[in-house]
Amino acid sequence: MLGMNASERQDTCRILKTFQKQSGATFPILIRTDHLFGIYGRQKKMPLEVIIDQKGRIAHMAHRFDAKIFRSVFRRLLGPTPSVKKSRPKAVVFSRRERNPIRKPPTTRMAKAQVIPGGASGSSVKNLPGKTSKRIAKLATTKPSTRPAKAILRVPYKTFKKAHYSGHWRKGTYRIQDVKRWKKLWKVIHSMTSPVPSLPKLDFQKVMLIGAFHGEYSTAGCKLSIRDILQKSDFLEVQIEATYEDATCLVQKERVQPYHLVLLQKNKLPIRFSWTTHTVSCKKTP
């Protein structure tokens, strides 16, 4: 791991020593030269993270650290790590009289059971302890449950708005049921545009708005969508999926804030949001 300084000050060495002491950095930092700056430094934004492969070629460049993308690049360069199976230690019983440990062998108890034929209602069990025989007899005489399983219903909805850019910089979910909260969220979404578009009118007596916001991402290879809404026994489950394109895809390096807004019929049940992630590879398989 190497760092590179991009400044042109005369006291660069003194500033780098002070930075290493304050930040606790243990990796070496290169002083800028025209050759190094021509390769890595002609960037509009700083700082810049660069991953170099075993042959000295640039494998990945990014202005913002993303753990998922960096892991995928390192896995592609270094290969999968071997898995190690952990074995459970056997139980050891220490004797009070002796200091040496005594390994307790596994014991299996087999009980002889005599079943008198006669169907589920007339069967009985003998030669077993009292409680065990009663439990087995109770299981033999009980009838299977005939209660129907609780059905999971799919709630119909329609997309109100779906876009890649917004003024909502953080990850979040919303359930909007009144005009006041809808107006506040609309201003946050269009906080980077001028003038702010007019607020769409929604009848919150009949419908409600569900929103999912991914937050800011460093490349355009990020997409967000509400895949499904399910009505279970006592709540609604909103399934959200975030899709990312890995380092094998040619994506534009720009900051995006994807979001998805949907409309559905008003419901008083509580809502649970479930997030799933999916990585897409553009590498062609032979």
Backbone hydrogen bonds, N-H to C=O, Kabsch-Sander energy under -0.5 kcal/mol:
donor,donor_aa,acceptor,acceptor_aa,energy
3,G,28,P,-2.2
5,N,30,L,-2.8
12,T,9,R,-0.7
15,I,11,D,-1.8
16,L,12,T,-2.5
17,K,13,C,-2.1
18,T,14,R,-1.9
19,F,15,I,-2.3
20,Q,16,L,-2.3
21,K,17,K,-1.8
22,Q,18,T,-2.2
23,S,19,F,-2.7
24,G,20,Q,-1.4
25,A,20,Q,-0.6
30,L,3,G,-4.2
37,F,33,T,-2.7
38,G,34,D,-1.6
39,I,35,H,-1.2
40,Y,36,L,-2.6
41,G,36,L,-0.7
41,G,37,F,-1.0
42,R,37,F,-0.7
43,Q,41,G,-2.5
49,E,62,A,-3.4
51,I,60,H,-2.7
53,D,57,R,-2.6
56,G,53,D,-1.5
59,A,51,I,-3.1
59,A,57,R,-0.6
60,H,51,I,-1.4
62,A,49,E,-2.2
70,F,66,D,-2.4
71,R,67,A,-2.4
72,S,68,K,-2.1
73,V,69,I,-2.1
74,F,70,F,-2.4
75,R,71,R,-2.6
76,R,72,S,-1.8
77,L,73,V,-1.9
78,L,74,F,-3.3
79,G,75,R,-2.1
85,K,83,S,-0.5
93,V,102,I,-1.8
94,F,92,V,-0.5
95,S,100,N,-0.6
102,I,93,V,-2.3
103,R,101,P,-0.5
104,K,91,A,-0.6
110,M,108,T,-0.5
111,A,109,R,-0.5
114,Q,126,K,-0.7
115,V,113,A,-0.6
116,I,114,Q,-0.5
116,I,124,S,-1.1
122,G,118,G,-0.6
123,S,119,G,-0.8
126,K,114,Q,-0.8
133,S,129,P,-2.5
134,K,130,G,-1.8
135,R,131,K,-2.1
136,I,132,T,-2.3
137,A,133,S,-2.2
138,K,134,K,-2.2
139,L,135,R,-2.3
140,A,136,I,-1.9
141,T,137,A,-1.5
142,T,138,K,-1.4
153,L,151,A,-0.6
153,L,231,Q,-2.2
155,V,153,L,-0.6
155,V,229,I,-2.6
158,K,263,L,-2.0
160,F,261,L,-2.7
161,K,261,L,-1.6
163,A,259,Y,-1.3
167,G,189,I,-1.8
169,W,167,G,-1.0
172,G,213,F,-2.1
174,Y,211,G,-2.5
176,I,209,L,-3.0
177,Q,175,R,-0.5
182,W,178,D,-1.5
183,K,179,V,-2.5
184,K,180,K,-1.8
185,L,181,R,-2.2
186,W,182,W,-2.1
187,K,183,K,-1.6
188,V,184,K,-1.5
189,I,185,L,-2.3
190,H,186,W,-1.7
191,S,188,V,-1.2
193,T,190,H,-1.0
204,F,202,L,-1.2
206,K,203,D,-1.6
207,V,203,D,-2.3
208,M,264,L,-2.3
209,L,176,I,-2.4
210,I,262,V,-2.5
211,G,174,Y,-2.0
212,A,260,H,-2.1
213,F,172,G,-3.1
214,H,258,P,-2.4
215,G,258,P,-0.5
216,E,169,W,-2.1
217,Y,256,V,-2.5
220,A,252,Q,-2.5
223,K,243,T,-2.4
225,S,241,E,-1.8
227,R,225,S,-0.8
227,R,239,Q,-1.8
228,D,239,Q,-1.2
230,L,237,E,-2.5
231,Q,153,L,-3.6
232,K,230,L,-0.7
232,K,235,F,-2.5
236,L,270,P,-3.0
237,E,230,L,-3.1
238,V,236,L,-0.6
238,V,272,R,-2.7
239,Q,228,D,-2.9
239,Q,237,E,-0.6
240,I,238,V,-0.6
240,I,274,S,-3.0
241,E,225,S,-2.7
242,A,276,T,-2.7
243,T,223,K,-2.7
244,Y,278,H,-2.8
245,E,221,G,-1.8
246,D,280,V,-2.4
249,C,246,D,-1.6
251,V,249,C,-1.1
254,E,252,Q,-1.3
256,V,217,Y,-2.1
257,Q,164,H,-3.1
259,Y,163,A,-2.3
260,H,212,A,-2.0
261,L,161,K,-3.2
262,V,210,I,-2.6
263,L,158,K,-2.8
264,L,208,M,-1.9
266,K,206,K,-2.5
272,R,236,L,-3.0
274,S,238,V,-2.6
276,T,240,I,-2.1
278,H,242,A,-2.3
280,V,244,Y,-3.5
